Amino acid sequence: MIITPHFLVGAALGTTVKSLPVAFALGVGSHLILDLVPHADQGTFQKIERGQRPDWPRWFYYFTILDFAVTFMIFFFLRGRSDFSLMLAGGLGAILIDVIDNIPFRVLDRWPVFKQVHFVHEIFHYNIKKENWYWGIIGQAIAIGGSLWYLLKNF
């Protein structure tokens, strides 16, 4: 999945608890559960094998920047909530796996923690086939819509 649904679901889950570490852990767990849902993301269109130098097209970078920008704008809008720190902890926990596993510095793949994160991430990650990419948007739309509804209903 792209960053926005991961971050929003983690943020929504973070608001259900009163502890920052628990909110963060819920975010991490939500990432793995969401990755079980068939989805389309940049990896749907171009798979990069470990150890291979990424040769991503320019649109990949633009889309990733746009994805982060949309997420940032939503959270900027929600910054006045009293539980904002819990939202942020859950959201950051939810994107941590993608940040670690998609670091452009592939030399870090040899380090123990990075290697294990990639292994676990690959077990849960389900990319839809390239020719059916449009079906992969449905789960993400539901995750974004449901999370926004939950976050905005008590705003």
Residue pairs with C-beta under 8 A, 6 or more apart in sequence:
1 34
1 35
1 37
1 39
1 41
1 139
1 140
1 143
2 41
2 42
2 63
2 67
2 140
3 64
3 67
3 68
3 71
3 95
3 98
4 67
4 70
4 71
4 74
4 140
4 144
5 34
5 139
5 140
5 143
5 144
5 147
6 30
6 31
6 34
6 94
6 95
6 98
7 71
7 75
7 91
7 92
7 94
7 95
8 71
8 74
8 91
8 143
8 144
8 147
8 148
8 151
9 30
9 34
9 94
9 143
9 146
9 147
10 26
10 27
10 28
10 30
10 31
10 90
10 91
10 92
10 93
10 94
10 95
11 27
11 75
11 87
11 88
11 90
11 91
11 94
11 147
11 151
12 87
12 90
12 146
12 147
12 150
12 151
13 23
13 26
13 27
13 30
13 90
13 94
14 23
14 24
14 26
14 27
14 83
14 86
14 87
14 88
14 89
14 90
14 91
14 93
15 23
15 81
15 83
15 86
15 87
15 90
15 150
15 151
16 26
17 23
17 26
17 86
18 86
20 85
20 86
20 89
21 89
23 86
23 87
23 89
23 90
23 93
24 89
24 90
24 92
24 93
25 93
26 90
26 93
27 89
27 90
27 91
27 92
27 93
27 94
27 95
27 96
28 93
28 94
28 96
28 97
30 90
30 93
30 94
31 93
31 94
31 95
31 96
31 97
31 98
32 97
32 120
32 121
32 124
33 124
34 94
34 139
34 143
35 121
35 124
35 125
35 126
36 124
36 126
37 126
37 139
37 143
38 126
38 127
38 128
38 135
38 136
38 139
39 126
39 127
39 128
39 136
39 137
39 139
39 140
40 127
40 128
40 133
40 134
40 135
40 136
40 137
40 140
41 127
41 136
42 56
42 60
42 63
42 64
43 125
43 127
44 127
44 128
44 129
44 130
44 133
44 136
45 130
45 133
46 56
46 57
46 60
47 127
48 54
48 55
48 56
50 106
50 109
50 118
51 106
51 109
52 106
53 106
54 104
54 106
71 91
74 148
75 87
75 88
75 91
78 84
78 87
78 151
78 155
81 87
81 155
87 151
97 117
97 120
97 121
98 121
100 113
100 114
100 117
101 114
101 117
101 118
101 121
103 114
108 114
109 115
109 118
127 136
128 135
128 136
